[in-house]
């Protein structure tokens, strides 16, 4: 193992050295050759994959939960450089892989499992009057996706769903699948009508003549916006259209969906298909929980989930021709690829001089222009260390949750606030923060990446300190935690997936703040899933990943137990706070009439204000 790691590091250095020479490159985009400007190589040496991909008769490249991360991960803290490729790099990779598939005379599909919205400045940094991800999705339209499906982040805001329905879905020409999701629109007669956002299913034939039937399913999501409808999966499989869609046996079912592959409702869909076709190959591609995971329901199926935030590119291959007699198990392989140019060049047998395609470079330039148009490089300040969500314990000096609730929120909420002199306790849910804050420039893009939601703060006045201090423990009680996990389908627990589940767990690590400047370090994902064999494409070293509570609060004020204080909380926590207060005491029956606006400050502004004041 040590020899392999050393060899991999040397290969990475050699790749980087080779890439530093030459001024131009020739790129293959289909059959067109064009001289292009040489791309900047990753700023640090990266360990390349340690083995080639295994190709089968049918192969799939899979993405999910990209959340606007189309310009890649640009920070130097570990393990960000391993995810430094951008959508243009990925486009070039797909172009080369499609050509390799033709050369090998096999099929290759490109699939995405949803959640394009809410994540970076490219999707969320639009000016007033814009629509989330409207501009960034235009670049995804340029990739040759064979199948895509909807995620829950496409369903929180009607304008986002409608934009997908009118502007994005048509580009997929019937391959954007929403088997159990509808949107209400006005029909030609001016009457409201509930229609699928995309297609309920599709049937198509691959280049090699394989007949595929595909559906696109989302989990039993209940927080969708008005005028959208999500049908329960149990009900969906009883619909007549579903029965008719799966009646004819294809060569393979390709089921895609915004559902985790190790639990949830995939067995419902899988079993419904298996009841009609006991031996037909089934490939499943899931998402939503932001982890690398794999599950096999039987010997003729495989289910893959490919991480989050354009960190991971999933790969699956299947040897279907070898199992045509419907009795043998199918030979599957799966791989989790780190999303960077070293990975891409290794698997396409190209170099920094030959890798880029005209289409890929055009996407990169367009995304950079969009970032400039949204002013995403606007500098708030410079952070002198990393602050992480789970690589450092909470509370601690390296915890982003500690920095946010103990320092940034109290500072920002005190600005122009007449209640600043009144003692308070501030309560938030930890999953409101979506990513780590890394050492170096803290920009508009970083602010939106960490907290893109535009929530406000409310408060309840005159709660005695002794009662107020019991609210947080009540929120983090086991009963409440179980209910919250059930309600959210584990969406916000991607940093602390429980390894006692009958499924998979993965860890991303950080070295506590050391920049990725040494070839001796190779921190990154180390994945354990339930499918046979090793799946990570690049060998990494893993560090501990700390559990964090679901709810956190600012330090209690130093006052007597009977002192009246303010309980301040995010605007959507009102009813939960009220219910707990009424359980903790009987002197007053609290209602929403007792809730008032504490500050018009938006959560998406807080870290920027703090950085401007403290990091300049």
TIDO-540220 format. One line per 3 residues: number of its first residue (from 1); their letters; for each residue x, y, z of C-alpha. Coordinates in nm, 4 decimals, m for minus. Layout:
residues N
NUM> A> X,Y,Z; ... .
END
This chain:
residues 616
1> XXX> 0.0000,0.0000,0.0000; 0.2851,0.2429,0.0891; 0.4516,0.1653,m0.2420 .
4> XXX> 0.1284,0.2355,m0.4302; 0.0810,0.5682,m0.2529; 0.4384,0.6723,m0.3208 .
7> XXX> 0.4111,0.5718,m0.6845; 0.0818,0.7599,m0.7183; 0.2376,1.0742,m0.5726 .
10> XXX> 0.5327,1.0522,m0.8112; 0.2937,1.0089,m1.1019; 0.1036,1.3181,m0.9896 .
13> XXX> 0.4255,1.5199,m0.9777; 0.5244,1.3892,m1.3186; 0.1881,1.4830,m1.4649 .
16> XXX> 0.2176,1.8316,m1.3226; 0.5723,1.8708,m1.4488; 0.4760,1.7541,m1.7955 .
19> XXX> 0.1888,1.9979,m1.7964; 0.4150,2.2945,m1.7277; 0.5724,2.2905,m2.0730 .
22> XXX> 0.4278,2.4037,m2.4021; 0.2023,2.6955,m2.4861; m0.0733,2.5419,m2.6931 .
25> XXX> m0.2718,2.2235,m2.7166; m0.4869,2.0456,m2.9653; m0.8277,1.9337,m2.8433 .
28> XXX> m1.0663,1.6810,m2.9845; m1.4307,1.7831,m2.9730; m1.6022,1.5143,m3.1779 .
31> XXX> m1.3944,1.5133,m3.4967; m1.3057,1.8836,m3.4831; m0.9491,1.9764,m3.3935 .
34> XXX> m0.8773,2.3267,m3.2806; m0.5723,2.4944,m3.1316; m0.6583,2.6237,m2.7846 .
37> XXX> m0.4833,2.8213,m2.5176; m0.3194,2.6012,m2.2537; m0.5269,2.5680,m1.9374 .
40> XXX> m0.3804,2.6477,m1.5963; m0.3027,2.3195,m1.4236; m0.4068,2.2517,m1.0608 .
43> XXX> m0.1977,2.4687,m0.8322; m0.0778,2.1735,m0.6256; 0.0340,1.8223,m0.7246 .
46> XXX> m0.2585,1.5806,m0.7025; m0.2413,1.2054,m0.6658; m0.3851,1.0461,m0.9808 .
49> XXX> m0.6154,0.7431,m0.9853; m0.4351,0.4169,m0.9179; m0.6111,0.1994,m1.1772 .
52> XXX> m0.8028,0.2399,m1.5034; m1.1797,0.2288,m1.5209; m1.3398,m0.1034,m1.6093 .
55> XXX> m1.5613,m0.0710,m1.9153; m1.8616,m0.2927,m1.9804; m2.1238,m0.3220,m2.2533 .
58> XXX> m2.3269,m0.0427,m2.0873; m2.1471,0.2345,m1.8989; m2.2737,0.5393,m1.7102 .
61> XXX> m2.1177,0.8659,m1.5925; m2.3259,1.0009,m1.3046; m2.3587,1.3369,m1.1279 .
64> XXX> m2.5947,1.4442,m0.8503; m2.6503,1.7303,m0.6051; m2.4247,1.9689,m0.7971 .
67> XXX> m2.5902,2.2716,m0.6310; m2.4280,2.5307,m0.8544; m2.0670,2.4163,m0.7996 .
70> XXX> m1.9858,2.4603,m1.1678; m1.6541,2.6453,m1.1326; m1.5114,2.3771,m0.9072 .
73> XXX> m1.3511,2.4072,m0.5652; m1.0906,2.6822,m0.5683; m0.9499,2.6835,m0.2141 .
76> XXX> m0.6118,2.5324,m0.1262; m0.7144,2.3768,0.2060; m0.7429,2.0000,0.2038 .
79> XXX> m0.9140,1.8296,0.0361; m1.0488,2.1020,m0.1949; m0.7840,2.0740,m0.4713 .
82> XXX> m0.9066,1.7224,m0.5465; m1.2393,1.8756,m0.6544; m1.0899,2.1660,m0.8488 .
85> XXX> m1.2198,2.0748,m1.1929; m1.4925,2.2958,m1.3383; m1.7887,2.2164,m1.5617 .
88> XXX> m1.5771,2.2932,m1.8669; m1.3254,2.0292,m1.7582; m1.6088,1.7852,m1.6993 .
91> XXX> m1.7494,1.8619,m2.0441; m1.4120,1.7872,m2.2035; m1.3932,1.4651,m2.0037 .
94> XXX> m1.7389,1.3564,m2.1216; m1.6485,1.4353,m2.4835; m1.3351,1.2188,m2.4656 .
97> XXX> m1.5198,0.9394,m2.2852; m1.7973,0.9387,m2.5449; m1.5333,0.8949,m2.8158 .
100> XXX> m1.3634,0.6174,m2.6190; m1.7009,0.4415,m2.5945; m1.7356,0.4619,m2.9734 .
103> XXX> m1.3830,0.3288,m3.0170; m1.4623,0.0394,m2.7822; m1.8002,m0.0099,m2.9536 .
106> XXX> m1.9955,0.0104,m2.6242; m2.2690,0.2329,m2.4838; m2.2045,0.5278,m2.2510 .
109> XXX> m2.4808,0.7312,m2.0848; m2.4555,1.0607,m1.8933; m2.7049,1.0924,m1.6055 .
112> XXX> m2.7895,1.3437,m1.3311; m3.0091,1.2880,m1.0236; m3.1195,1.6417,m0.9367 .
115> XXX> m3.0564,1.9434,m0.7096; m2.9056,2.1969,m0.9474; m3.0168,2.4932,m0.7326 .
118> XXX> m2.8987,2.6521,m0.4065; m2.5282,2.6238,m0.3431; m2.2898,2.8857,m0.4859 .
121> XXX> m2.2882,3.2367,m0.6188; m2.3245,3.1062,m0.9737; m2.6729,2.9794,m0.8895 .
124> XXX> m2.7666,3.2125,m0.6029; m2.5788,3.5364,m0.6722; m2.8231,3.6679,m0.9320 .
127> XXX> m2.9303,4.0365,m0.9170; m3.2775,4.1435,m0.7932; m3.5499,4.0188,m1.0240 .
130> XXX> m3.3544,3.7122,m1.1312; m3.4319,3.3454,m1.0789; m3.2079,3.1019,m0.8947 .
133> XXX> m2.9838,2.8975,m1.1281; m3.1473,3.0394,m1.4433; m2.8108,3.1562,m1.5774 .
136> XXX> m2.5919,2.8742,m1.4427; m2.8258,2.6079,m1.5802; m2.7611,2.7387,m1.9310 .
139> XXX> m2.4146,2.5824,m1.9096; m2.5495,2.2461,m1.7966; m2.7699,2.2543,m2.1045 .
142> XXX> m2.4555,2.2315,m2.3182; m2.3604,1.8889,m2.1838; m2.4991,1.5805,m2.3602 .
145> XXX> m2.7035,1.4484,m2.0681; m2.9037,1.1420,m2.1653; m3.1234,1.1509,m1.8535 .
148> XXX> m3.1888,1.3987,m1.5730; m3.4409,1.4203,m1.2905; m3.5694,1.6756,m1.0421 .
151> XXX> m3.4462,1.7377,m0.6864; m3.6137,1.8941,m0.3855; m3.4146,2.2157,m0.4346 .
154> XXX> m3.5982,2.2630,m0.7616; m3.9245,2.2679,m0.5637; m3.8870,2.5207,m0.2809 .
157> XXX> m3.9670,2.8286,m0.4932; m4.2342,2.8269,m0.7631; m4.0343,3.0613,m0.9870 .
160> XXX> m3.7491,2.8071,m0.9848; m3.9777,2.5172,m1.0759; m4.1504,2.7186,m1.3451 .
163> XXX> m3.8156,2.8267,m1.4880; m3.7112,2.4622,m1.5087; m4.0419,2.3727,m1.6736 .
166> XXX> m4.0303,2.6496,m1.9351; m3.6597,2.7032,m2.0015; m3.4512,2.4030,m1.8947 .
169> XXX> m3.6646,2.0919,m1.9448; m3.7227,2.1474,m2.3202; m3.3476,2.1106,m2.3834 .
172> XXX> m3.3621,1.7494,m2.2634; m3.6151,1.6601,m2.5366; m3.8227,1.4252,m2.3223 .
175> XXX> m3.5327,1.2939,m2.1106; m3.5941,1.5170,m1.8029; m3.7982,1.2814,m1.5872 .
178> XXX> m4.0407,1.3726,m1.3078; m4.2431,1.0576,m1.2521; m4.4097,1.1832,m0.9327 .
181> XXX> m4.3758,1.5632,m0.9572; m4.6267,1.8018,m1.1143; m4.6469,2.1783,m1.1559 .
184> XXX> m4.9671,2.3803,m1.1871; m4.9680,2.6100,m1.4906; m5.2306,2.7845,m1.7003 .
187> XXX> m5.3371,2.5841,m2.0043; m5.4311,2.7261,m2.3441; m5.7796,2.8061,m2.2144 .
190> XXX> m5.6398,3.0099,m1.9255; m5.7378,2.7473,m1.6704; m5.4983,2.6101,m1.4057 .
193> XXX> m5.3783,2.2605,m1.4856; m5.1439,2.0247,m1.2995; m4.8937,1.8694,m1.5402 .
196> XXX> m4.5620,1.6829,m1.5017; m4.2619,1.9154,m1.4805; m4.0850,1.6869,m1.7270 .
199> XXX> m4.1801,1.3442,m1.8588; m4.3107,1.0686,m1.6326; m4.0912,0.8136,m1.8129 .
202> XXX> m3.9032,0.7651,m2.1344; m3.8109,0.4767,m2.3625; m3.5199,0.4996,m2.6010 .
205> XXX> m3.2639,0.2925,m2.7864; m2.8910,0.3380,m2.7356; m2.6313,0.3667,m3.0085 .
208> XXX> m2.5684,m0.0072,m2.9744; m2.9372,m0.0886,m3.0027; m3.0193,m0.1527,m2.6362 .
211> XXX> m3.3793,m0.0745,m2.5446; m3.3999,0.1280,m2.2230; m3.6988,0.2198,m2.0078 .
214> XXX> m3.6319,0.4953,m1.7554; m3.8214,0.6727,m1.4761; m3.7244,0.9691,m1.2552 .
217> XXX> m3.8501,0.9650,m0.8968; m3.8121,1.1918,m0.5938; m3.8530,1.0795,m0.2333 .
220> XXX> m4.1737,1.1553,m0.0431; m4.0947,1.5263,m0.0195; m4.3528,1.7362,0.1666 .
223> XXX> m4.1967,2.0842,0.1801; m4.2576,2.1677,m0.1849; m4.4007,2.5084,m0.2716 .
226> XXX> m4.7691,2.5674,m0.3442; m4.8717,2.4887,m0.7031; m4.6330,2.1964,m0.7176 .
229> XXX> m4.7287,1.8397,m0.6279; m4.5150,1.5483,m0.5145; m4.6952,1.2144,m0.5207 .
232> XXX> m4.5985,0.9505,m0.2634; m4.3874,0.6784,m0.4207; m4.6194,0.4067,m0.2866 .
235> XXX> m4.9048,0.5690,m0.4766; m4.7022,0.6342,m0.7908; m4.6288,0.2661,m0.8536 .
238> XXX> m5.0064,0.1947,m0.8515; m5.0816,0.4466,m1.1264; m5.2018,0.3102,m1.4597 .
241> XXX> m4.9356,0.5025,m1.6492; m4.6671,0.3331,m1.4341; m4.8141,m0.0122,m1.4978 .
244> XXX> m4.8184,0.0573,m1.8701; m4.4693,0.2095,m1.8707; m4.3039,m0.1022,m1.7287 .
247> XXX> m4.5262,m0.3623,m1.8992; m4.3017,m0.4087,m2.2005; m3.9674,m0.5634,m2.1145 .
250> XXX> m3.6674,m0.3568,m2.2264; m3.3099,m0.4755,m2.2393; m3.2443,m0.2779,m1.9201 .
253> XXX> m3.4295,m0.0503,m1.6809; m3.2399,0.2673,m1.5892; m3.4104,0.4202,m1.2848 .
256> XXX> m3.2938,0.7621,m1.1741; m3.4165,0.9585,m0.8775; m3.3472,1.2070,m0.6043 .
259> XXX> m3.3537,0.9426,m0.3326; m3.0711,0.7878,m0.1276; m2.9873,0.4391,m0.2473 .
262> XXX> m2.9454,0.2721,0.0937; m3.2880,0.3440,0.2348; m3.6043,0.5397,0.1542 .
265> XXX> m3.8365,0.4330,m0.1301; m3.6087,0.2708,m0.3871; m3.7221,m0.0785,m0.2776 .
268> XXX> m4.0804,0.0257,m0.3585; m3.9886,0.1118,m0.7172; m3.7470,m0.1774,m0.7550 .
271> XXX> m3.9970,m0.4351,m0.6253; m4.2724,m0.2991,m0.8513; m4.0489,m0.3547,m1.1534 .
274> XXX> m3.9243,m0.6913,m1.0307; m4.2822,m0.8134,m0.9825; m4.3287,m0.7834,m1.3601 .
277> XXX> m3.9745,m0.8518,m1.4797; m3.7931,m1.0806,m1.2331; m3.4642,m1.0968,m1.4245 .
280> XXX> m3.4370,m0.7808,m1.6364; m3.1197,m0.5817,m1.5531; m3.1887,m0.2739,m1.3406 .
283> XXX> m2.9481,0.0188,m1.2977; m3.0394,0.2761,m1.0311; m2.8871,0.6224,m0.9823 .
286> XXX> m2.9828,0.8121,m0.6667; m2.8926,1.1213,m0.4716; m3.0012,1.3644,m0.1995 .
289> XXX> m2.7876,1.2604,0.0991; m2.4610,1.3956,m0.0463; m2.2620,1.0757,0.0077 .
292> XXX> m2.0834,0.8153,m0.2003; m2.2872,0.4974,m0.1745; m2.3745,0.1729,m0.3513 .
295> XXX> m2.6342,m0.0984,m0.2974; m2.7266,m0.4161,m0.4827; m3.0818,m0.5444,m0.4389 .
298> XXX> m3.0014,m0.8622,m0.6287; m2.7384,m1.0067,m0.8607; m2.8854,m0.8384,m1.1678 .
301> XXX> m2.9014,m0.4822,m1.0366; m2.6874,m0.2075,m0.8895; m2.7720,0.1285,m0.7300 .
304> XXX> m2.5186,0.4150,m0.7180; m2.5100,0.7522,m0.5409; m2.2330,0.9929,m0.6363 .
307> XXX> m2.1742,1.2480,m0.3617; m2.2325,1.6227,m0.3843; m2.1098,1.9665,m0.4969 .
310> XXX> m1.9181,1.8450,m0.8048; m1.6702,1.6695,m0.5780; m1.7501,1.3219,m0.7077 .
313> XXX> m1.8205,1.1840,m1.0533; m1.9834,0.8423,m1.0414; m1.9037,0.5575,m1.2801 .
316> XXX> m2.0900,0.2329,m1.3352; m2.0329,m0.0399,m1.5909; m2.2368,m0.3520,m1.6600 .
319> XXX> m2.1604,m0.6569,m1.8757; m2.5105,m0.7230,m2.0019; m2.4221,m0.9379,m2.3022 .
322> XXX> m2.2459,m1.1927,m2.0826; m2.5683,m1.2522,m1.8862; m2.8223,m1.2609,m2.1665 .
325> XXX> m2.9589,m1.6006,m2.0623; m3.1210,m1.4279,m1.7595; m2.9779,m1.6792,m1.5152 .
328> XXX> m2.6354,m1.5447,m1.4314; m2.5518,m1.2539,m1.2093; m2.4423,m0.9467,m1.4012 .
331> XXX> m2.0856,m0.8258,m1.3570; m2.1028,m0.4630,m1.2381; m1.8277,m0.2202,m1.1466 .
334> XXX> m1.8608,0.1197,m0.9830; m1.6112,0.3953,m0.9119; m1.6115,0.7300,m0.7328 .
337> XXX> m1.3912,0.9741,m0.9248; m1.2398,1.2853,m0.7679; m1.3467,1.5760,m0.9846 .
340> XXX> m1.0205,1.7261,m1.1171; m0.8122,1.7468,m1.4331; m0.5572,1.4898,m1.3159 .
343> XXX> m0.8375,1.2354,m1.2814; m0.9823,1.3276,m1.6193; m0.6511,1.3173,m1.8042 .
346> XXX> m0.5592,0.9830,m1.6484; m0.8794,0.8143,m1.7634; m0.8827,0.9707,m2.1104 .
349> XXX> m0.5089,0.9168,m2.1703; m0.4622,1.2856,m2.2481; m0.2342,1.5561,m2.1108 .
352> XXX> m0.2718,1.9204,m2.0218; m0.1896,1.9888,m2.3876; m0.4489,1.7563,m2.5406 .
355> XXX> m0.7300,1.7346,m2.2876; m0.9352,2.0521,m2.3379; m1.2060,2.0647,m2.6004 .
358> XXX> m1.3459,2.3741,m2.7651; m1.6816,2.3147,m2.5945; m1.5191,2.2684,m2.2554 .
361> XXX> m1.3130,2.5850,m2.2802; m1.6193,2.7804,m2.3933; m1.8103,2.6648,m2.0838 .
364> XXX> m1.5227,2.7625,m1.8544; m1.4994,3.1101,m2.0086; m1.8755,3.1550,m1.9883 .
367> XXX> m1.8864,3.0600,m1.6211; m1.6018,3.2985,m1.5439; m1.7887,3.5760,m1.7220 .
370> XXX> m2.1033,3.4951,m1.5244; m1.9050,3.5078,m1.1989; m1.7730,3.8506,m1.2973 .
373> XXX> m2.1228,3.9700,m1.3918; m2.2514,3.8616,m1.0484; m1.9465,4.0242,m0.8809 .
376> XXX> m1.8706,3.7014,m0.6971; m1.5088,3.7976,m0.6250; m1.6166,4.0974,m0.4130 .
379> XXX> m1.3877,4.0797,m0.1086; m1.5257,4.1098,0.2459; m1.2048,4.0204,0.4276 .
382> XXX> m0.9339,3.7587,0.4711; m0.9759,3.4603,0.7007; m0.6554,3.3553,0.8751 .
385> XXX> m0.7566,2.9939,0.9311; m1.0085,2.7279,0.8254; m1.3460,2.7045,0.9968 .
388> XXX> m1.5186,2.3742,0.9249; m1.8598,2.2229,0.9854; m1.7455,1.8790,1.0940 .
391> XXX> m1.3689,1.8368,1.0542; m1.3240,2.0183,1.3856; m1.5321,1.9473,1.6968 .
394> XXX> m1.8145,2.1765,1.8037; m1.7558,2.3850,2.0019; m1.3963,2.4711,1.9172 .
397> XXX> m1.1811,2.7447,1.7673; m1.1844,2.5672,1.4302; m1.5610,2.5120,1.4189 .
400> XXX> m1.7569,2.7259,1.1725; m2.0668,2.6716,1.3870; m1.8848,2.8215,1.6869 .
403> XXX> m1.7637,3.1186,1.4836; m2.1102,3.1785,1.3426; m2.3282,3.1510,1.6520 .
406> XXX> m2.0831,3.2888,1.9096; m1.9355,3.5757,1.7092; m2.0850,3.6523,1.3689 .
409> XXX> m2.4574,3.6351,1.4505; m2.4401,3.8413,1.7719; m2.2306,4.1032,1.5924 .
412> XXX> m2.4592,4.1327,1.2903; m2.7864,4.1315,1.4853; m2.6621,4.4119,1.7100 .
415> XXX> m2.6312,4.6514,1.4155; m2.8958,4.9262,1.4429; m3.0963,4.7142,1.6859 .
418> XXX> m3.2768,4.8882,1.9742; m3.2939,4.5587,2.1678; m2.9174,4.5065,2.1648 .
421> XXX> m2.8920,4.6044,2.5324; m3.1386,4.3339,2.6390; m2.9762,3.9965,2.7188 .
424> XXX> m3.0654,3.7206,2.4744; m3.0002,3.3677,2.3602; m2.9907,3.3052,1.9834 .
427> XXX> m3.0941,2.9652,1.8438; m3.0398,2.8286,1.4929; m3.0284,2.4871,1.3298 .
430> XXX> m2.6779,2.3846,1.2320; m2.7760,2.2679,0.8831; m2.8548,2.6284,0.7904 .
433> XXX> m2.4809,2.6480,0.7140; m2.4037,2.4466,0.4022; m2.0256,2.4487,0.3595 .
436> XXX> m1.6916,2.5207,0.5257; m1.5140,2.8554,0.5440; m1.1553,2.8234,0.4315 .
439> XXX> m0.8421,3.0247,0.4969; m0.7814,3.3151,0.2594; m1.0047,3.5573,0.0734 .
442> XXX> m1.3651,3.5612,0.1923; m1.5749,3.6745,m0.1022; m1.9366,3.7171,m0.2031 .
445> XXX> m1.9219,3.3688,m0.3520; m1.7941,3.2224,m0.0230; m2.0719,3.3952,0.1680 .
448> XXX> m2.3389,3.2506,m0.0612; m2.1738,2.9089,m0.0621; m2.1833,2.8859,0.3162 .
451> XXX> m2.5288,3.0360,0.3711; m2.7334,3.1186,0.0642; m3.0715,3.1201,0.2407 .
454> XXX> m3.2292,3.4615,0.2961; m3.3925,3.4020,0.6341; m3.4588,3.6578,0.9088 .
457> XXX> m3.4596,3.6480,1.2884; m3.7640,3.6627,1.5152; m3.7832,3.6809,1.8944 .
460> XXX> m3.9997,3.6209,2.1986; m3.9486,3.8756,2.4751; m3.9442,3.8446,2.8540 .
463> XXX> m3.8736,3.4761,2.8934; m3.6998,3.4055,3.2223; m3.3399,3.2977,3.1796 .
466> XXX> m3.3966,2.9674,3.3600; m3.6668,2.8683,3.1079; m3.4870,3.0097,2.8030 .
469> XXX> m3.1764,2.8057,2.8821; m3.3801,2.4838,2.8655; m3.5026,2.5422,2.5097 .
472> XXX> m3.1868,2.4254,2.3320; m3.1594,2.0949,2.5247; m3.5272,2.0306,2.4497 .
475> XXX> m3.4718,2.0943,2.0782; m3.1757,1.8569,2.0706; m3.3560,1.5839,2.2659 .
478> XXX> m3.3522,1.2323,2.1116; m3.7278,1.2412,2.0401; m3.7076,1.5709,1.8528 .
481> XXX> m3.3956,1.4619,1.6668; m3.5637,1.1423,1.5481; m3.8654,1.3357,1.4248 .
484> XXX> m3.6484,1.5886,1.2440; m3.4444,1.3122,1.0765; m3.7631,1.1431,0.9616 .
487> XXX> m3.9063,1.4691,0.8260; m3.6004,1.5816,0.6353; m3.5055,1.2373,0.4967 .
490> XXX> m3.1483,1.2969,0.6186; m3.0854,1.5802,0.3719; m2.9008,1.7913,0.6219 .
493> XXX> m2.6948,1.5135,0.7789; m2.4497,1.4709,0.4952; m2.1617,1.5612,0.7269 .
496> XXX> m2.2427,1.2996,0.9897; m2.3943,0.9970,0.8208; m2.4432,0.7345,1.0924 .
499> XXX> m2.2245,0.4333,1.0257; m2.4657,0.2118,1.2206; m2.7108,0.2341,0.9326 .
502> XXX> m2.7361,m0.0695,0.7075; m2.5779,0.1254,0.4278; m2.2760,0.3380,0.3547 .
505> XXX> m2.0826,0.6124,0.5187; m1.8145,0.8426,0.3934; m1.5893,1.1070,0.5368 .
508> XXX> m1.4297,1.4128,0.3924; m1.1411,1.5373,0.5962; m0.9365,1.8491,0.6545 .
511> XXX> m0.5936,1.8821,0.8078; m0.6994,2.1585,1.0443; m0.5899,2.4415,0.8213 .
514> XXX> m0.2713,2.3394,0.6434; m0.2832,2.4345,0.2796; m0.2427,2.1681,0.0159 .
517> XXX> 0.1136,2.2515,m0.0783; 0.2917,1.9221,m0.0134; 0.2905,1.6074,m0.2213 .
520> XXX> 0.3253,1.4127,0.1045; m0.0418,1.4672,0.1853; m0.3398,1.3140,0.0119 .
523> XXX> m0.6440,1.3788,0.2260; m0.9849,1.3129,0.0733; m1.2804,1.0784,0.0645 .
526> XXX> m1.2402,0.7255,0.1966; m1.5615,0.5383,0.1201; m1.7129,0.2220,0.2619 .
529> XXX> m2.0287,0.0986,0.0929; m2.2129,m0.2316,0.0724; m2.1090,m0.3308,m0.2804 .
532> XXX> m1.8112,m0.5633,m0.3351; m1.4611,m0.4339,m0.3940; m1.2940,m0.0955,m0.3459 .
535> XXX> m1.4705,0.1942,m0.5173; m1.2679,0.5112,m0.4557; m1.0785,0.6047,m0.7706 .
538> XXX> m0.7936,0.7769,m0.5870; m0.6348,0.6502,m0.2652; m0.6691,0.8961,0.0212 .
541> XXX> m0.5924,0.9413,0.3876; m0.8925,1.0070,0.6091; m0.9170,1.2143,0.9264 .
544> XXX> m1.1903,1.2050,1.1941; m1.5278,1.3572,1.1209; m1.7015,1.5026,1.4268 .
547> XXX> m2.0723,1.4853,1.5031; m2.2471,1.8177,1.5521; m2.5841,1.8886,1.7183 .
550> XXX> m2.8856,1.9660,1.5037; m2.9574,2.2897,1.6918; m2.7005,2.5282,1.8381 .
553> XXX> m2.7260,2.8461,2.0446; m2.5197,3.1456,2.1465; m2.3601,3.1524,2.4900 .
556> XXX> m2.6235,3.2112,2.7609; m2.6134,3.5613,2.9118; m2.4562,3.5961,3.2549 .
559> XXX> m2.7743,3.6887,3.4429; m2.9786,3.5504,3.7302; m3.2275,3.2707,3.6711 .
562> XXX> m3.5316,3.4994,3.6986; m3.3990,3.7710,3.4636; m3.6259,3.8227,3.1592 .
565> XXX> m3.4340,3.7797,2.8310; m3.5105,3.7561,2.4581; m3.5165,3.4220,2.2783 .
568> XXX> m3.4024,3.4985,1.9224; m3.4402,3.2400,1.6461; m3.4630,3.1873,1.2712 .
571> XXX> m3.7999,3.2792,1.1236; m3.9106,2.9229,1.0461; m3.8506,2.7937,1.4013 .
574> XXX> m4.1326,2.9909,1.5634; m4.3902,2.7183,1.6155; m4.1281,2.4732,1.7381 .
577> XXX> m3.9958,2.7226,1.9951; m4.3499,2.8029,2.1120; m4.4398,2.4369,2.1589 .
580> XXX> m4.1312,2.3805,2.3713; m4.1912,2.6914,2.5847; m4.5429,2.5732,2.6583 .
583> XXX> m4.4073,2.2347,2.7674; m4.1376,2.3861,2.9877; m4.3667,2.6154,3.1884 .
586> XXX> m4.7364,2.6774,3.2603; m4.7342,3.0425,3.3711; m4.8049,3.1659,3.0167 .
589> XXX> m4.9525,3.0080,2.7029; m4.7321,3.1281,2.4196; m4.8721,3.1741,2.0679 .
592> XXX> m4.7397,3.3218,1.7445; m4.8846,3.6544,1.8625; m4.5913,3.6655,2.1047 .
595> XXX> m4.3411,3.6481,1.8173; m4.1977,3.9667,1.6648; m3.9315,4.0616,1.4123 .
598> XXX> m3.5955,4.0944,1.5862; m3.3944,4.2236,1.2925; m3.4393,4.2637,0.9176 .
601> XXX> m3.0858,4.1236,0.8812; m3.0773,3.8311,0.6375; m2.8801,3.5192,0.7222 .
604> XXX> m2.7042,3.5422,0.3841; m2.5525,3.8788,0.4888; m2.4163,3.7894,0.8322 .
607> XXX> m2.0739,3.6443,0.7534; m1.9968,3.9206,0.5049; m2.0683,4.1903,0.7628 .
610> XXX> m1.8602,4.0086,1.0231; m1.5688,3.9620,0.7820; m1.5731,4.3295,0.6828 .
613> XXX> m1.5526,4.4320,1.0472; m1.3113,4.1712,1.1831; m1.0949,4.0447,0.8970 .
616> X> m0.9607,4.3658,0.7446 .
END
